[in-house]
Amino acid sequence: MHELSLCEGVIQVVEDSARQQGFCRVKTVWLEIGALAGVELEAMRFGFDVVKRGTLAEEASLEIIRLPGQAWCLPCAKTVTIDQRFDACPACGSYQLQVTGGEELRVKELEVE
Amino acid sequence: MCTVCGCGEGETSIEGHAHDQHSHPHGHGDQPHSAEHSHDYGQGPAHAHAPGLSQARMVQIEQDILGKNNEYAAANRRWLAQRNILALNLVSSPGSGKTSLLIRTLSDLKEQLPMAVIEGDQQTSHDADRIRETGVKALQINTGKGCHLDAHMVGHALQTLTPEEGSVLFIENVGNLVCPAAFDLGEAHKVAILSVTEGEDKPLKYPDMFHAADLMILNKTDLLPHLDFDVERCIEYARRVNPRIRILQLSATSGEGMDAWYQWIDATRQLAVLGS
């Protein structure tokens, strides 16, 4: 449910940079969203379509770049890929994992006019 | 709408806070949080994934979507640190006993410790009213349709509530184990409350929240004899998503285990002052 607030955050970032960089129309918004960011992509797309109305991103399409969940496994002493926070290490089965990547929630770039 | 920062869209309302024409200082002390910051990102030519570029250009942003919230949270954190206030963000599902735990805590500690409460709910001021009956000052934030408190609402609430120096501020978030995980309010710790009438696998079902919390309180332990809730398994699940999480078991109704919670508050408060 917080995807709608996040989309409002995206529009805020877009409007701020429009002021700073002087553009008035956004054609594409690229987001980077990590697998562990707790964000439902479909809800994000839906939310974006709702909040973009009446803004300079009204016509914009949304592109989402999914980043993998990564964690440092203490027993293996290496970085492994995980899909969920509670996943065990795919190599050794341990839960002694430190999440190192996949929590990203970023506006990466915009295509503007 | 707030004329200073444009806030107050939607249905958020803060008790005693007239959003039409309030004139609050938006800087937290000496840190104006609405300061324009310039991110000097290149306006250079388009990137590879925009073929056939005409007048359009690519703008590199690389900004956190939650960046605004995090700026407000940082300002709240500074404001609280300057006053040696320990802020705890209490998160749980609806009905886990957050408010009852708070009321018991306030009643037991109010002679020894200055405290204040920010209450977050979608609607009504029932909880703040219940808190105020203990004699501790409380402020209700109604989020309207919103499913979580954000740092901006809390910043406003701090200005209105003005908790006293050296106090403990409890922020009772909206009952929701999903969204509040993502929103830093400027608190020192998130405290997740789980009652034994819920499923023991909640830490796995809602991993983000238990990952974000520093302390998990297992509440309503007086009911354990009547349930088949597996405490050990619940703790194991919580540690899977957060190996560092501390866990307390208590019953706000019977009072069992409350002392450990009070010790935790006291120790955390002392550590916070030492670290500042």
HADDOCK unambig.tbl for C-alpha pairs under 7 A between the chains (distance, minus, plus):
assign (segid A and resid 1 and name CA) (segid B and resid 147 and name CA) 7.00 0.50 0.50
assign (segid A and resid 1 and name CA) (segid B and resid 179 and name CA) 6.86 0.50 0.50
assign (segid A and resid 2 and name CA) (segid B and resid 147 and name CA) 6.87 0.50 0.50
assign (segid A and resid 2 and name CA) (segid B and resid 179 and name CA) 5.42 0.50 0.50
assign (segid A and resid 6 and name CA) (segid B and resid 65 and name CA) 6.39 0.50 0.50
assign (segid A and resid 9 and name CA) (segid B and resid 65 and name CA) 5.39 0.50 0.50
assign (segid A and resid 9 and name CA) (segid B and resid 66 and name CA) 6.46 0.50 0.50
assign (segid A and resid 10 and name CA) (segid B and resid 65 and name CA) 5.57 0.50 0.50
assign (segid A and resid 38 and name CA) (segid B and resid 208 and name CA) 6.68 0.50 0.50
assign (segid A and resid 85 and name CA) (segid B and resid 207 and name CA) 6.35 0.50 0.50
assign (segid A and resid 85 and name CA) (segid B and resid 241 and name CA) 5.66 0.50 0.50
assign (segid A and resid 86 and name CA) (segid B and resid 204 and name CA) 6.61 0.50 0.50
assign (segid A and resid 86 and name CA) (segid B and resid 240 and name CA) 5.59 0.50 0.50
assign (segid A and resid 86 and name CA) (segid B and resid 241 and name CA) 4.81 0.50 0.50
assign (segid A and resid 95 and name CA) (segid B and resid 240 and name CA) 5.82 0.50 0.50
assign (segid A and resid 105 and name CA) (segid B and resid 64 and name CA) 5.71 0.50 0.50
assign (segid A and resid 105 and name CA) (segid B and resid 65 and name CA) 5.80 0.50 0.50
assign (segid A and resid 106 and name CA) (segid B and resid 62 and name CA) 6.10 0.50 0.50
assign (segid A and resid 106 and name CA) (segid B and resid 63 and name CA) 5.31 0.50 0.50
assign (segid A and resid 106 and name CA) (segid B and resid 64 and name CA) 4.24 0.50 0.50
assign (segid A and resid 106 and name CA) (segid B and resid 65 and name CA) 5.20 0.50 0.50
assign (segid A and resid 107 and name CA) (segid B and resid 61 and name CA) 6.04 0.50 0.50
assign (segid A and resid 107 and name CA) (segid B and resid 62 and name CA) 5.48 0.50 0.50
assign (segid A and resid 107 and name CA) (segid B and resid 63 and name CA) 5.30 0.50 0.50
assign (segid A and resid 107 and name CA) (segid B and resid 64 and name CA) 6.22 0.50 0.50
assign (segid A and resid 107 and name CA) (segid B and resid 65 and name CA) 6.19 0.50 0.50
assign (segid A and resid 108 and name CA) (segid B and resid 60 and name CA) 6.31 0.50 0.50
assign (segid A and resid 108 and name CA) (segid B and resid 61 and name CA) 5.19 0.50 0.50
assign (segid A and resid 108 and name CA) (segid B and resid 62 and name CA) 4.36 0.50 0.50
assign (segid A and resid 108 and name CA) (segid B and resid 63 and name CA) 6.68 0.50 0.50
assign (segid A and resid 109 and name CA) (segid B and resid 58 and name CA) 6.81 0.50 0.50
assign (segid A and resid 109 and name CA) (segid B and resid 59 and name CA) 5.42 0.50 0.50
assign (segid A and resid 109 and name CA) (segid B and resid 60 and name CA) 4.37 0.50 0.50
assign (segid A and resid 109 and name CA) (segid B and resid 61 and name CA) 4.81 0.50 0.50
assign (segid A and resid 109 and name CA) (segid B and resid 62 and name CA) 6.52 0.50 0.50
assign (segid A and resid 110 and name CA) (segid B and resid 58 and name CA) 5.52 0.50 0.50
assign (segid A and resid 110 and name CA) (segid B and resid 59 and name CA) 4.99 0.50 0.50
assign (segid A and resid 110 and name CA) (segid B and resid 60 and name CA) 6.50 0.50 0.50
assign (segid A and resid 111 and name CA) (segid B and resid 56 and name CA) 6.38 0.50 0.50
assign (segid A and resid 111 and name CA) (segid B and resid 57 and name CA) 5.52 0.50 0.50
assign (segid A and resid 111 and name CA) (segid B and resid 58 and name CA) 4.43 0.50 0.50
assign (segid A and resid 111 and name CA) (segid B and resid 59 and name CA) 6.22 0.50 0.50
assign (segid A and resid 112 and name CA) (segid B and resid 56 and name CA) 5.26 0.50 0.50
assign (segid A and resid 112 and name CA) (segid B and resid 57 and name CA) 5.36 0.50 0.50
assign (segid A and resid 112 and name CA) (segid B and resid 58 and name CA) 6.12 0.50 0.50
assign (segid A and resid 113 and name CA) (segid B and resid 55 and name CA) 6.21 0.50 0.50
assign (segid A and resid 113 and name CA) (segid B and resid 56 and name CA) 4.50 0.50 0.50
assign (segid A and resid 113 and name CA) (segid B and resid 57 and name CA) 6.31 0.50 0.50
